[in-house]
Amino acid sequence: MFIQGLSDWEKRRLALVLKERGHTAFMVIKHATAAILSYKRGTPINTVDQQYLDLVDATIEELYGYKRVPKQLYYAPPEAIAHIAGERLK
């Protein structure tokens, strides 16, 4: 998967949970990636892509308590996100 910050085990568990909830993990990640790429390019984000990005965010937060680094598919504990965001502001 194109998600950074998760171990292989966490990625497998995410895929299984998405499958249990009626989603295909590949398609969910594909749309989430498309949303991030649109944001980086400065183009409008497709509503379906945004919905899947929101689904990934919510599922990862529910399973592991991780948050997404803004503008990336990189997930980490909230304390690390605050640290990363603080470094970018300097």
C-alpha positions in Angstrom: 0.0 0.0 0.0 1.0 3.6 -0.5 0.4 4.5 3.1 3.5 5.5 5.1 3.9 5.3 8.8 2.2 1.9 9.3 3.9 -1.4 9.8 3.2 -4.3 7.4 1.0 -5.9 10.0 -1.0 -2.7 10.5 -1.5 -2.4 6.7 -2.7 -6.0 6.6 -5.1 -5.4 9.4 -6.4 -2.2 7.8 -7.0 -4.1 4.5 -8.9 -6.8 6.4 -11.1 -4.2 8.3 -11.9 -2.4 5.1 -12.8 -5.7 3.5 -15.0 -6.6 6.4 -16.8 -3.3 5.9 -17.5 -4.0 2.3 -14.6 -2.1 0.6 -11.7 -3.2 -1.6 -8.5 -1.9 0.1 -6.8 -1.3 -3.2 -9.6 1.0 -4.5 -9.9 2.8 -1.2 -6.1 3.6 -1.2 -6.2 4.4 -4.9 -8.9 7.1 -4.3 -7.2 8.4 -1.1 -3.9 8.7 -3.1 -5.7 10.6 -5.9 -7.2 13.0 -3.3 -3.7 13.8 -1.9 -2.2 14.2 -5.5 -5.0 16.6 -6.4 -4.4 18.6 -3.3 -0.7 18.8 -4.0 -1.3 19.8 -7.6 -3.8 22.5 -6.5 -6.6 21.0 -8.5 -10.1 20.4 -7.2 -10.4 17.1 -5.2 -13.0 14.7 -6.6 -15.8 14.1 -4.0 -15.4 10.3 -4.2 -11.6 10.6 -3.7 -12.2 12.8 -0.6 -14.7 10.4 0.8 -12.2 7.5 0.6 -9.5 9.7 2.1 -11.9 10.5 5.0 -12.6 6.8 5.3 -8.9 5.9 5.5 -8.3 8.7 8.1 -11.2 7.5 10.2 -10.4 3.8 10.0 -6.7 4.3 10.9 -7.6 6.6 13.7 -10.1 4.1 15.0 -7.7 1.2 14.8 -4.4 2.8 15.9 -5.1 6.3 17.1 -2.9 7.7 14.4 -3.5 11.0 12.5 -2.5 11.9 9.0 0.3 14.4 8.3 -1.4 17.2 6.3 -1.0 16.9 2.5 0.4 13.3 2.7 -0.6 9.7 3.2 1.7 9.5 6.2 0.2 8.5 9.5 1.7 8.8 13.0 0.6 9.3 16.6 -0.8 12.7 17.3 2.2 13.8 19.3 4.5 13.1 16.4 2.2 15.0 14.0 2.3 18.1 16.2 6.1 17.8 16.3 6.3 17.4 12.5 3.9 20.4 12.0 6.0 22.4 14.4 9.2 21.7 12.4 7.6 22.9 9.2 6.6 26.2 10.7 10.1 27.0 11.7 
